[in-house]
Amino acid sequence: MRAALAVLIAAGALSCAQLAPTSRPAPIVERTTRPASPPRVIVETSPSQSAPEVSVFPLAPQPNVESDIAPQAASPEEPRVQRPPIATSDAVALILPLDVPAYTRAAEAVRAGFLAAAERAGAQAKVVVIAHKEDGVLGAFEQARARGVRVAVGPLLRDDLKTLAIADPEIPWTVALNQLDDRSAMPPAVYSFALTIDSDARVLARLAQFEGARSIDVISGDTPLMKRFAAAFAGEWTAGGGRAPADLRFDPASDSLTQLRRNLVRASPDAVLLAVDGNQAALVKSFVGSIRAYASGLLFDRPDPAVIRDLNDVRVVDLPWIVTPDAPQLAEYPRRDFANAPLDRLYALGLDAFRISQSFAPDPPTRFVQDGATGHVELNAAHVFVREGQPAVYRDGRLVPLDAAPH
């Protein structure tokens, strides 16, 4: 689960809250060329190549979160003119760290989702799965290039994406399942689509303001992930006109929690952001009383019944795959019985990644809008498939869509 959690919290984007999975228009994809028809699924292992040490997606307790801030679009003076080699087949290469033990389960969940979506579309035969070892991402992309695939999907790990960006090899059009953790430009052929907690933070800030909160305190843990979540929320909150929130440190010690309650009574904020994981959120919630609380579902696994009771009325943003599994646009996809919610989310990432790959036919789309398993996805000018999750609330022992919950 540790490896799954941070792979899942990769990098991608949310822009504005989606209150109902069926309220969006039908998927829109504008292409420069028409799609061609499919071949067959092949799983290969790439030769090992020398690459920088990989230390990506560290999972709880100290995850290394990826940025969902898109690299700056190239200026008119510096156009992105480099084009990938001409595709010689209609194959899609799925490049994953299946041979890296720490990330095998996470990669397998993405692969399962990708192939499930391909099979549902009758296109499984055109998918080539290329597995790589810890130092083999460049070799995997060389295999994809040699095969003349029309699009590659991957890498999954942030450090592998860094390796790709530094080497800047000649590669096919690529949909990376991560983003760099700074504003560095990616290779011109690379687009990105990823899950990110930064996105949830921005949606929650707008949701809190929409629900009438005028003041909010942020209760955050000490991990880089939680600090990042808190910072992204504060940035969006102040950009929306709110005054800078107080930053209250989470400490599970009973005397610290008692002091936290005193501070909240004294400040009397309209709401609080719980930048802590699910079990900690349940603990903190019991000390914040009736103050409205917001949190990211990406920090939560599958809470047990006792924890869910303590999370009553907490608003979260999570994937439609988790919040509304019976939604019409998701019903066509098979469910998998994974050990934890992070793997469920990675499976959903694979489902939507396949649908995105189909918009490269063979050139990238100029416009892309889709409601999928991970949320509402749109392509922006910076070559990022921006994702926004679904607001939900814990109510009577269940996580339900926010618009379906009684007020």
N, C-alpha and C positions, 0 to 999 in steps of 0.2 A: 504494500500500500504506500510506503514512503516514496518509492520511485514513481509510483503512479501519480501521487498528489502533485509533485512539482512539475512533472511532464505535462500534466493537465493544466497547471497554471502557467502556461507558456506565454503567448503574447498576442494580442489580437485586438479587440476593441469593442466598445459599446458606445453608442452615442446617445440613445434616448430610449426611455422605458417602453417595453412592449407589454401591454396589459393583457392582451389575449392573443393566443397563438394563431387564431383564425381571423383576426381583425385586419391583417395585412393584405395587400394585393397579391395576386398570384406571382410566382417567380418570373423575373424578367431577365433575359440574357440577350445582350446584343453582341453579335460576333462579326468579325471581319471576314470570316469564311464559314462555309457550312461544315458540320461535323461529318466524318466518314464512318464506315461501319467497322465493328470489332474483330481480334484473334482469340488467345487462350492464356490461362494463368500459369506463370512460370515463377518458381521461387529459386533465386540464385544467391550465392554468397560471393561478395566482392573480394578481390585480393586485398590483403592488408597493405596500407600505405602509411608512410610516416606523417604524423599530424600532431598539432599541439596537444598537450594533456587535456583530457576531457574531464570536466567537473561540473556537468550540467544538471539541471533539475534536481538539486538536492531536496529531499522531501522532509516533511516534518521530522524532528522538531525544529529544524532550521532550514526551511526551504530557500532556494535561491530563485527569486521571482524574475521573470522576464518582463521587459518593458513592452507596453502596448502602444507607446508613443511612436507613431510612424516616422521613418526617416524623412527628412525634408525632401520635397519634390525637387527635381533638378530645375535650375533656372533656365530661362530662354537662352542665356549665353553658354550654358553647359548642357546641351540636350543629351538625352540617353539614346545614343545612336547605335550602340552595339546591338546586333541581333544574333540570336542563337543560330546554330547550323540548321539547314533545312531538314525538316522531318522526312524520313524515308519510310516510315510505317505509321500506322494509326495506334500504336501501342502507348500505354500510359505506364510509366515506371513508378512504383511505390518504394521509396528508399527509406529503410528503417533500421535501427540498431538492434536487430533481432539476435545478434551474436554478442551483445554486450550484456553479461549476466545481470547487472544492476538494473537494466531497463528492458529486459526481455518481456516481462509481463505487460508493461506499459505499451511496448511496441506491438505485441500480439493483440492487445485490445484495439489499437488503431487499425491494424491490418484486418481484424475481424469486421469492424464497422465498414471499412472501405470495400472489402469484398462482398459484404452483404448488400451494400448499395449497388455495387456493380452487377451482382446477380439479379437484383430486383429490376435493374434497367436492361437486362439481357446483354450486358456488356462485359461480363466477367472474363471472357476469353481474350480481351485486349489488355488485361492488366498483367504486368510483369513485376513481381515482387523481388526486390534486390536487397538481401540482408547484408549488413556490414558489421565488422568488429569495431572496437573502440577507436582504432586508428585508420579505419578503412573508408571514411566517407568520400574522399576524393576518388578512390578506386570505384566506388559504387556509381558516382556520377559519370565517370569515364565509361563504365559499362552502359549506362543509359544513353550517353552520347553516341557510342559506337553502334548501338542498336537503332539509332535514328528515331527515338520515341518523339511523339509530338509534345509531350509534357511530362515532367518529373514532379512527383509529390514527395517532399522531404527537403532537408533533414528534419528530424524531430527534436534533436537536442540543440540547445543554444550554442554550446562550444563547437559542435559540428557546423553550425551555420557561420560562426566566426571563422572557422577554418576555410569554409567555402568563400567567404567574403574576402579574406586575406589573399587566398590563392587566385581568385577571380579567373577560374578556368573557363574554357569554352564549353557551355552546358546548354541543354534544351531550355525552353521556357519552363520555369520552376515555380511551384507553390510550396514555400517553406512552411512547416507547421510550427514555426516559432518566429521570434523577432530578436534583433540585437538589443542589448540593454543600454544603448546610448543612441545618439542621433547619427551614427555612422551610416553612410550610404551603402546599400547592398548592391551586388552586381546587377547590371541593367536587366538581365533576363529573369531576375528573381522577384516574385510577388510573395506576400505572406498572408497566412491565415492561422490564427492561434487563439487559444483561450487565455484570458488574463484577468487577474484580480483588479488591476487598475480600471478596467472597463466597468466592473461591478461598482467600484467606488464612485465613479462619475454618475452612473445611473441612480445610485442610492442618494447622492447629494441632490440631484434634480427631483427625485421622488420626495425626499423630505421637505424640500421647499414647496413642491406642488401640494403636499398635504398640510401646509401651513406652518411648518416649523420656522421660527425666526432666530432661534439660538440653539446651538447644539454643542455637546462636549464629546470628545473622542477618547474612548478608553482603549488603550492599545498595549499589546504585549511587546516583548523585546526582540522577537525574531525579525530578520530583514523583511520577510514577507508581510508581517503585520505592520511594520513601520511603513512599508511601501504603500500598503492599502490605506493607512491613515493619511499619509501625505497626499495621495491622489484624491482622496475624498476632500481634504481641506482645500486643495487647489481648485476643485470644481465648485465647492461650496462658496468660497470667496469670489470666484469668477461670476457666480450667479447673484452676487450682491450681499451675501451673508457676511457677518463679522467673523473674524478668525476664531475657530473653535478652541476651547481649552483642551490641552492634551493631558489626559490623566493616565498615569502608568498603571497597568494591571499587575497586581501582586496577590497571589492566592492566599497569603497569610491572613488569618482572621482579623487581626488588628488593622491591617492595611485595607481590607474590604470594609471594615467599619468606618475607617477614615474616608474611604471613597464615598460611602453613603452620606457622611456629613458634608463633604464637599459638594455633592450633588444637591443636597437640601439647601445649602447656602447659595449656590449659583442658580438653582431652579431653572435648568435649561428646558426647552420644549422637547428635546429629543437627545438620544445618545447614539453614537456609532460604536458597535462592539467589534473592534479590530483584534479579535481573538478567535481561537478555534471553537468548535461546537461545544465541547464539554466545558470549556472556560466561559463561553457565552452563557450557558445555562447557569453557571455559578454566579456570574456577574449580574445576570438578569434578576436573580433573587434579591440583589442589593440595590437595584435601581428603582424598585417599586413600580409605580404606574407610569413612569416616564416612557414614552414611545422609543423603541429600540430598533436599530437597523444593523444588518450584518451581511456578509457575503456567503452564499451557499458554497462557494469553492473552498471555504475553510472547513466545511463540515463533511464528515463521513455519513454513515447511516446512524443517527442517534437512536439509543434504545428508548423504550417507552417512558422511562423515568426522566430522561434528559429532555425528551420532546415536551413533556408536561411543563417543565421549567422554562421552555422556550416559547410558551404561549404568547401570542401577539407580536413576536419578533418578526419584522419584515426582512426578507432576504432577496437576493437576485440569484437565480440559478438557471440551469439549462431547461428548456421545454421538455427535453428527454426525461428529466427528473420530475419536473413540476406537473406536466400534463401528458403523461405517457399515452393516454388514449386519444390525443388530438388527431383529427382526421389525417393531417399531413404526415403523421408519424406511424399510423397504424399499419402501413404497408411494410414496415421494416421488422425483421425478427428481433426478439429480445434475447439477450444473453444473460446467464446467471453468473455475474462476476462477484468476486469476494467483497468488493467495497465500491462506494460511490465514485471515487476517483477513476477507477477503471471503467465504470459506466460512462463517465463523461468523456473519456478517451475514445470509447467505442462511438459515441455520438460525434466526436471530432472526425473520426474516420468516415462516418456516414456523409457528413457535409463536405468533407474534403473531396470525396469522389464526385459529388455533384458539381463542385467548383471546377474540378479537373476537366469536366465535360464542356465547360465554356471555352476552353482553349482548343479551337478546332480549325486549323492548327494554331492560329494566332490568338493572343489574349483578347478577352472581351473588352469593349469600350465602356460597357455598363453592365452591372450585375446586381440583381436584387433577389433575395431568396429568404423564405421563412423555413427554417430547418430544425434539426435536432438540437443544435447549439444555440439557436435564437435567430434573430433577424440579422441578415448579413448583406452588406452592400460594399461594392468596390469603390475606393476613393482615388483621388488623383495621385496619391503617393504609392500606388501599387499595393495597398493593404486591403484585404477583405475584412471590413470592420464589422464586428459582431456585437450585438446587444442581447443580453439575456432577458429572462422573464421575472418580473417582480412576483413574489409569493409571500405567504404569511403562515406561520405555525398557528393552527387553530384546532382546538379539541383533539389534540394528539395526531394531527395530520398536517402535511405541508400542502396548501391549496393555493391556486392562483389568487393574487391579491384582489382582482376585480370580482372574484367569486365569493370572497369572504364577507360575512356580515359586518357592518360598522357599529 
